[in-house]
Amino acid sequence: MLKLIVVSLLLVVVGSDAFTNPIALDAPDPWMVYYKGFYYLIATTWSNYFGIRKSSTLEGLKSVENTVVYTFDGHTGWAPEIHLVDSKWYLYYTSCGPNTTGNACHRNRVAESVGDDPMGPYQHKADLVDDGDPEELDPSLININGKYYLLGSYFVRTQMLYIRELTNPYTLAPGVKQMLSEPTLSWEREGWTVDEGPEPLYHNNRTFVVFSASYCATPNYKLGLLEFVGTDPLNITHWRKYPNPVFQKNESRGVYGPGHNGFFKSPDGTEDWIIYHANNSTDGGCNMQRSSRAQKFTWGADGLPVFGVPEAAGVELQAPSGE
């Protein structure tokens, strides 16, 4: 009997150093940060609220409550992210206002935390829109040379990425948005012509933007890479688009449409991790059934991120260093 008890305890210890994907069901467009001992995961709801899952481990995110931290007027809450600036958390998101219908009503907005807790509560701070803007979505915050810029996606003749200067995390600077990327390559045009979900990534004094390409309802939704290589972030010629996708479906592992990602550090700060959503089948679609997944990535000798291939659901993976 004593031997059986010892074995059982050992199994628990080994399991505590691992996790399996997905880490959250029905959680598309995920964003996560690690802050003061906890992971905070937020995702699209397609409703008039956002909730955050909080856990000290990735595996623990599966069983914790999704706590509502912000409710807004309108509907279809989409693509939320939280960013810490000067002891305040800012929740960037897309939503449609009250009494509006259809996709064309989407606008980018920002809410501010009452204190310094990622769990909020949050209060509406500003609408980040220019007069006469077409449909826009997927806002994110990027810092380049000490200045803040708003990243997003918008529709003109197709769905493109834009960058917009800010005077602070919630105020548009004078001027207008500038195009950052247009879907011209074949892998950006599967199902429909789409560049969306731009996300900042920094490494060794280099600034990247990882974005999602092709139509989200197809299994060919994937990630592409931009790098800031000049002096003016508002000038598209000062950005380089790499010619090939950097993360895409893996049929042998049953992962389709991986995209709309975010990045976070391991608890000890030594590892880089990507969080993204994906489907388990080719007909998974672009809906709330997409699940949130995480995996470690590395950096190549050329200084570019190496994301590898999406890990299969249910496979035990090593937990982030420092858990």
Buried (B, 14 or more C-beta within 10 A) or exposed (E): EEEEEEEEEEEEEEEEEBBBBBBBEBBBBBBBBBBEEBBBBBBBBEBBEBBBBBBBBBBBBBEBEBEBBBBBEBBBBBBBBBBBBEEBBBBBBBBBBEEBEEEEBBBBBBBBBEEEBBBBEBEBBBBBBEEEBEBBBBBBBBBBEEEBBBBBBBBEEBBBBBBBBBEEBBEBEEEEBBBBBBBEBEBBBBBBBBBBBBBBBEEEEEBBBBBBBBBBBBBBBBBBBBBBEEEEBBEBEEBEBEEEBBBBBBEEBBBBBBBBBBBBBBBEEEBBBBBBBBBBEBEBBBEBBBBBBBBBBEEEEEEBBEBBBBBBBEEBBEBBBEB
